[in-house]
Amino acid sequence: MSREKRHRLFFALEPDATVRRQVTDFQQSIELTGRAVPPANLHVTLAFLGMQESHVIAAAGEVAAALSFPCCELVLDSPGRFKRASVLWLGASRIPAALFTFQHELVDGLLEAGIGYDKKPWKFHLTLYRKMRKPAPIMAPVAIRWRLDGFSLVESVSVRSGVEYHTLGHWKSER
């Protein structure tokens, strides 16, 4: 009996090249002992689906295609920490209401489609470092403008050096 391949999936906001470079510059300005998230892996998770069978990729894509993403802008300006997980992240002090509404519509769509996801309350954050060994130092102020115009379905694939993220689908706002 063969076992179907399972995929570690999540929906995400993926920064464009300019935002990715600015976040990486800020990340590198922090003198921190820990594991920096590689530039290619920078993202904000909208919904974590976890390990799923292959057929869920198409079903999740159908949920995404039925939604309308709100084109909006925010400023990454609020560093924060998840102490128990030893994670340093960058968030936004003001998140557009339309983005909160969209995230709720996304998880409602997953629920209606019978697709499992992590039901923890959503916390907008872009992880900069994992496995910090010391508390984060005092950081210089940061203000990175990010124009959001779409979202993606992403697969996390384990590789020898850690993980790679592969975008499986991307949906843009209809402006």
N, C-alpha and C positions, 0 to 999 in steps of 0.2 A: 504494500500500500504506500503510495507516494504522498508526501505532505506538500500542500500548496505553499509556495513562497509567501512569507509575510513581509510587510513593509512598515517601517516606522514613519508615520505621516503627521504633518501639521500644516495648518494654514498660516501664512505669514505676510507681513509687510516687509518688502525687501528694498533697502535703500538704493538709490541710483548711484552712479560712480562718484559724483561730486560729494554727496552726503557720506558715502562709504569712506572716501579719502579724508574728509573732515573728522569723522568719528575715529578713524585710525590714527590721525595726527593727535587728537585729544588722548586717545588710549595710550599712545606711545609717550606722551608728556607726563604720564603718571608713573612715578617710581614705585613699583609694586612687585612683590614676590608672589607669583601665581601664574596661572596658565591663561595667556591672552587669547581671546577668541580671534581666529584668523579673519582677515578682512572679507574673504569670500563667504564666511558663515554669519556675518552680522545680519540680524533681522529682529523683528518684533513678532512674537507668536500671537496669532488671533485665536486659534483653537488647536490644542494638541490632541491628535487622534490616537496616538500610540501605535502599537503593533496591530496591523490589519491585514486581512487577506487581499489578494490582488483585485478581486471584483469591487472592493470598496473604493479603489481609485476612480473608477468610472462613476460610481454613485456619488462620491464626494464632488466630482467635477460637475455633475448635474445640479447638485445643491448650489454650488458656486455660480454656475451659469444663470440660475434663476434669480440671483441677487443683483442689486444695483449698487455699485460702490460709490460712495460720495467723495468726489474730488475735494480735498481739503488741505490745509497746511497747519503745521505745528512747529514748535521750536524745542529741540532737545537741549534742555538746560538744567536738568535736575539729577545729579548723580545720586545713587542710592545703593543699598546693600541688603542682601538676604544673608543674615549672619549664620543661620544654621546650615545653609548650603555653601557658605564661603564664596558668595558671588558678588561682584561689583557690577552695577548696571547704570545706564543712562536713560532717564525718562523725560517727560515733558510736564512742566508745571500746569499747563492748560491743554486739555485734550478736547478737540471739537466734539460737541454733543452728537453730531452726525456719525462720528466714528464709533462712539459707544453704542449708538443705535444699530449700526451695521454689525458690530461684533455680536450683539444680542440676536439679530436676525440670522447670522451665520450659525450660531449654536442652536437656535430654534430649528433651523432647516436641517441640521445634522440629526437632531432629536427626532424630528418628523420622519426622516429617512431611515431611522433605526441604526444610525452610525454612532458608535461609541466615541466619547471624547472625555478629556479630563474636565471635570465639573468644578474645579477650584475657581473661585472668583478671579476674573481677569484683572491683571495688573500690567498696564502698558510699561514695558521695559525692554531695552536693548542691552543684552549682556556683553560686558567688556572683558571681564576676567572671571575665571572659575578657579577653585581650589586656592584661594588667597591664604597665605600662611601668616600674614600680619594684618592688623586693621588698616583700612585704606587711609592714605595720608590726606592732609588738607589739599584740596584741588583748586586750581585756578578756575574762575568762572568760565562757563561755556555757553554758547548760544548758536546752535546749528539749525538753520531753517530746513525743513523737510516738506516738500510738496508731495502729498500722497495722491496717487492717481490710479491705484490698482492693488491687487493682492494675488497671492500665489498659493498653490498646493505644492508642498515640498516633501521630499523623502530624505530622511537621514540615513546615510549608508556608512557602516563601519569600515574603516580602512586601517592599515597598519599604523598610520600617524595620528589616528583619532577618528573624526567623522568628516564626511563630505556631504553637502546639501545639494540635491538635484531637484531643480524646479520641474514639476510634472505638468503644470498648467498655470496660466496667468490670465487674470481677468482685469480689464481696465475700466475706468469710469466712463460713463457715456456722456459726461459733461453736458 
